[in-house]
Amino acid sequence: MSLNRDQSNAVIAGIWLIGFGILFATKAWFPGIFFLIAVTALAQGIMYGRSWPAIQGAFWLAALGLWAVFRFNVAFLFVAMGIAVLARAFLSPRNATEKPYVDNTLE
């Protein structure tokens, strides 16, 4: 997405305000806050070009929220962990597993 930093910050602030409005209206603070943080993490990651870490973070925050919805069922937790492992194996970009290049020429 080609937004400048101020526009990106405005989008994130708008998502937070809409999310807080929904949480106040529904009075579902827990686990609703997990879903709000997941949406903002995903949006921010996509806007700043870090989509894979944002997808992982959003997945785990949403999974924690769903885990609470399912009354902390251990079976759901294992299913979420299995999905995360499979997603990492098949969907992860190749450069996410490699160490970043560090230029040490100035040292």
ZAMIKOL-276689 format. One record per atom (N, C-alpha, C): residue in one letter; chain; atom name; x, y, z. Coordinates in pm, whole numbers, plus 50000, padded with zeros to 5 digits. Each point is the difference from the previous one (the first is absolute). Layout:
 aa ch at     x     y     z
  A  A CA     X     Y     Z
...
//
This chain:
 aa ch at     x     y     z
  M  A  N 50085 49884 50000
  M  A CA 49915 50116 50000
  M  A  C 50090 50123 50000
  S  A  N 49965 50098 49924
  S  A CA 50087 50117 49987
  S  A  C 49944 50117 50081
  L  A  N 50010 49989 50129
  L  A CA 49959 50109 50089
  L  A  C 50124 50054 50068
  N  A  N 50000 50130 50027
  N  A CA 50113 50054 50074
  N  A  C 49981 49969 50149
  R  A  N 50097 50033 50079
  R  A CA 49998 49963 50143
  R  A  C 49881 50062 50073
  D  A  N 49969 50125 49972
  D  A CA 49888 50066 50067
  D  A  C 49867 49932 49964
  Q  A  N 49984 49964 49873
  Q  A CA 49877 49932 49959
  Q  A  C 49990 49863 50065
  S  A  N 50111 49928 50007
  S  A CA 50001 49869 50063
  S  A  C 49962 50010 50148
  N  A  N 50057 50099 50068
  N  A CA 49967 50020 50141
  N  A  C 49853 50036 50018
  A  A  N 49946 50079 49906
  A  A CA 49858 50037 50007
  A  A  C 49911 49877 49980
  V  A  N 50038 49911 49908
  V  A CA 49922 49878 49978
  V  A  C 50002 49914 50126
  I  A  N 50115 49984 50061
  I  A CA 50011 49919 50122
  I  A  C 49917 50063 50112
  A  A  N 50008 50132 50016
  A  A CA 49921 50067 50103
  A  A  C 49850 49983 49973
  G  A  N 49960 50007 49874
  G  A CA 49860 49979 49965
  G  A  C 49953 49860 50034
  I  A  N 50085 49900 49973
  I  A CA 49964 49862 50033
  I  A  C 49985 49985 50152
  W  A  N 50091 50060 50076
  W  A CA 49990 49992 50146
  W  A  C 49871 50065 50048
  L  A  N 49967 50119 49947
  L  A CA 49880 50069 50047
  L  A  C 49873 49924 49965
  I  A  N 49993 49946 49879
  I  A CA 49884 49919 49961
  I  A  C 49991 49876 50088
  G  A  N 50114 49937 50024
  G  A CA 50002 49881 50084
  G  A  C 49956 50029 50143
  F  A  N 50049 50112 50056
  F  A CA 49957 50035 50135
  F  A  C 49851 50030 50004
  G  A  N 49949 50065 49895
  G  A CA 49856 50025 49993
  G  A  C 49921 49871 50000
  I  A  N 50046 49902 49923
  I  A CA 49931 49870 49996
  I  A  C 50010 49930 50135
  L  A  N 50117 50008 50064
  L  A CA 50016 49937 50131
  L  A  C 49913 50066 50106
  F  A  N 49989 50133 49996
  F  A CA 49910 50069 50094
  F  A  C 49855 49962 49974
  A  A  N 49961 49992 49873
  A  A CA 49861 49970 49966
  A  A  C 49962 49857 50038
  T  A  N 50092 49906 49979
  T  A CA 49968 49859 50026
  T  A  C 50036 49957 50141
  K  A  N 50078 50080 50070
  K  A CA 50050 49967 50134
  K  A  C 50072 49865 50001
  A  A  N 50063 49967 49890
  A  A CA 50074 49874 49988
  A  A  C 50150 50029 50002
  W  A  N 50047 50057 50110
  W  A CA 50140 50039 50007
  W  A  C 50092 49880 49994
  F  A  N 49960 49893 50067
  F  A CA 50081 49880 49993
  F  A  C 49915 49892 49936
  P  A  N 50041 49944 49895
  P  A CA 50128 50002 49930
  P  A  C 50004 50097 49882
  G  A  N 49906 50093 49993
  G  A CA 49993 50093 49887
  G  A  C 50126 50080 49977
  I  A  N 50070 50034 50106
  I  A CA 50123 50078 49985
  I  A  C 50105 49923 49922
  F  A  N 50002 49866 50012
  F  A CA 50093 49919 49921
  F  A  C 49973 50017 49850
  F  A  N 49873 50000 49963
  F  A CA 49965 50014 49859
  F  A  C 50033 50139 49948
  L  A  N 49980 50103 50083
  L  A CA 50034 50136 49959
  L  A  C 50151 50014 49980
  I  A  N 50079 49946 50090
  I  A CA 50145 50008 49985
  I  A  C 50045 49921 49878
  A  A  N 49935 49886 49972
  A  A CA 50035 49920 49882
  A  A  C 49974 50078 49872
  V  A  N 49887 50068 49992
  V  A CA 49968 50077 49880
  V  A  C 50098 50115 49981
  T  A  N 50032 50071 50107
  T  A CA 50094 50111 49987
  T  A  C 50142 49951 49967
  A  A  N 50041 49888 50058
  A  A CA 50132 49945 49969
  A  A  C 50008 49961 49853
  L  A  N 49895 49937 49950
  L  A CA 49998 49960 49860
  L  A  C 50003 50122 49908
  A  A  N 49919 50100 50030
  A  A CA 49996 50121 49916
  A  A  C 50134 50073 50003
  Q  A  N 50058 50014 50116
  Q  A CA 50127 50070 50011
  Q  A  C 50111 49924 49929
  G  A  N 50003 49870 50014
  G  A CA 50102 49920 49933
  G  A  C 49989 50009 49850
  I  A  N 49879 49997 49948
  I  A CA 49982 50009 49855
  I  A  C 50040 50139 49950
  M  A  N 49964 50105 50074
  M  A CA 50033 50135 49957
  M  A  C 50150 50027 50003
  Y  A  N 50072 49936 50092
  Y  A CA 50143 50022 50010
  Y  A  C 50081 49895 49927
  G  A  N 49935 49914 49923
  G  A CA 50071 49903 49917
  G  A  C 50054 49880 50074
  R  A  N 49947 49970 50114
  R  A CA 50044 49884 50079
  R  A  C 49881 49905 50016
  S  A  N 49950 49950 49888
  S  A CA 49874 49926 50004
  S  A  C 50012 49865 50071
  W  A  N 50108 49925 49979
  W  A CA 50007 49867 50063
  W  A  C 50005 50007 50152
  P  A  N 50085 50083 50062
  P  A CA 49994 50011 50146
  P  A  C 49866 50053 50049
  A  A  N 49938 50088 49922
  A  A CA 49870 50053 50039
  A  A  C 49894 49891 49996
  I  A  N 50006 49915 49899
  I  A CA 49904 49889 49990
  I  A  C 50019 49905 50118
  Q  A  N 50125 49970 50035
  Q  A CA 50026 49912 50114
  Q  A  C 49948 50060 50130
  G  A  N 50030 50126 50023
  G  A CA 49953 50066 50122
  G  A  C 49849 50007 50007
  A  A  N 49938 50037 49889
  A  A CA 49854 50008 49997
  A  A  C 49938 49862 50022
  F  A  N 50060 49897 49941
  F  A CA 49947 49865 50019
  F  A  C 50003 49961 50147
  W  A  N 50113 50024 50067
  W  A CA 50010 49957 50139
  W  A  C 49910 50082 50092
  L  A  N 49985 50128 49972
  L  A CA 49909 50080 50083
  L  A  C 49855 49956 49979
  A  A  N 49962 49974 49875
  A  A CA 49866 49951 49973
  A  A  C 49981 49861 50059
  A  A  N 50104 49917 49994
  A  A CA 49991 49866 50058
  A  A  C 49981 50007 50151
  L  A  N 50069 50092 50067
  L  A CA 49980 50017 50144
  L  A  C 49858 50044 50031
  G  A  N 49948 50092 49918
  G  A CA 49862 50042 50019
  G  A  C 49901 49887 49979
  L  A  N 50021 49921 49894
  L  A CA 49911 49886 49976
  L  A  C 50016 49893 50107
  W  A  N 50121 49984 50051
  W  A CA 50023 49904 50106
  W  A  C 49918 50038 50124
  A  A  N 49994 50130 50029
  A  A CA 49917 50046 50111
  A  A  C 49852 49979 49970
  V  A  N 49959 50024 49875
  V  A CA 49860 49978 49962
  V  A  C 49962 49854 50020
  F  A  N 50091 49908 49967
  F  A CA 49975 49857 50017
  F  A  C 50031 49953 50141
  R  A  N 50001 50091 50096
  R  A CA 50019 49971 50142
  R  A  C 50131 49927 50029
  F  A  N 50106 50046 49935
  F  A CA 50136 49952 50022
  F  A  C 50012 49848 49982
  N  A  N 49936 49953 49895
  N  A CA 50005 49858 49966
  N  A  C 50139 49966 49947
  V  A  N 50064 49901 50060
  V  A CA 50135 49962 49962
  V  A  C 50004 49947 49856
  A  A  N 49894 49933 49958
  A  A CA 49996 49948 49862
  A  A  C 50008 50114 49900
  F  A  N 49931 50111 50026
  F  A CA 50008 50115 49909
  F  A  C 50141 50055 49995
  L  A  N 50067 50003 50113
  L  A CA 50137 50051 50004
  L  A  C 50093 49915 49913
  F  A  N 49986 49868 50008
  F  A CA 50083 49913 49919
  F  A  C 49968 50014 49851
  V  A  N 49874 50019 49966
  V  A CA 49963 50023 49860
  V  A  C 50062 50130 49950
  A  A  N 49996 50106 50080
  A  A CA 50060 50128 49961
  A  A  C 50151 49987 49982
  M  A  N 50065 49926 50089
  M  A CA 50144 49980 49985
  M  A  C 50031 49920 49875
  G  A  N 49920 49900 49970
  G  A CA 50020 49922 49878
  G  A  C 49983 50083 49875
  I  A  N 49899 50086 49998
  I  A CA 49979 50089 49886
  I  A  C 50120 50092 49983
  A  A  N 50052 50053 50112
  A  A CA 50115 50090 49992
  A  A  C 50123 49929 49944
  V  A  N 50023 49876 50042
  V  A CA 50115 49925 49950
  V  A  C 49985 49971 49851
  L  A  N 49881 49960 49957
  L  A CA 49977 49974 49857
  L  A  C 50011 50127 49917
  A  A  N 49949 50110 50051
  A  A CA 50012 50126 49927
  A  A  C 50145 50041 49987
  R  A  N 50076 49981 50104
  R  A CA 50144 50033 49995
  R  A  C 50072 49913 49897
  A  A  N 49961 49872 49992
  A  A CA 50067 49907 49908
  A  A  C 49964 50028 49855
  F  A  N 49875 50035 49973
  F  A CA 49956 50009 49862
  F  A  C 49979 50142 49949
  L  A  N 49973 50095 50086
  L  A CA 49966 50135 49955
  L  A  C 50107 50104 50028
  S  A  N 50094 49968 50086
  S  A CA 50102 50097 50038
  S  A  C 50089 50035 49882
  P  A  N 50024 50131 49980
  P  A CA 50095 50037 49896
  P  A  C 50140 49951 50034
  R  A  N 50077 49971 49898
  R  A CA 50133 49941 50021
  R  A  C 50090 50092 50082
  N  A  N 49994 50130 49978
  N  A CA 50090 50090 50071
  N  A  C 49962 50016 50147
  A  A  N 49885 49951 50042
  A  A CA 49963 50010 50141
  A  A  C 50080 49902 50085
  T  A  N 50053 49894 49938
  T  A CA 50076 49901 50076
  T  A  C 50149 50026 49996
  E  A  N 50045 50085 49909
  E  A CA 50142 50029 49988
  E  A  C 50036 50117 50090
  K  A  N 50125 50000 50046
  K  A CA 50047 50112 50081
  K  A  C 50022 50120 49909
  P  A  N 49972 50121 50050
  P  A CA 50021 50118 49917
  P  A  C 50151 50024 49977
  Y  A  N 50033 50060 49887
  Y  A CA 50137 50032 49966
  Y  A  C 50042 50122 50081
  V  A  N 50117 49995 50062
  V  A CA 50055 50109 50076
  V  A  C 50127 50047 49931
  D  A  N 50006 50128 49969
  D  A CA 50117 50057 49935
  D  A  C 50098 50045 50108
  N  A  N 50114 49935 50010
  N  A CA 50101 50033 50099
  N  A  C 50121 50070 49940
  T  A  N 49986 50063 49884
  T  A CA 50114 50061 49934
  T  A  C 50053 50123 50073
  L  A  N 49918 50066 50080
  L  A CA 50046 50121 50069
  L  A  C 50072 49968 50129
  E  A  N 49995 49877 50044
  E  A CA 50064 49966 50127
  E  A  C 50144 49963 49982
//
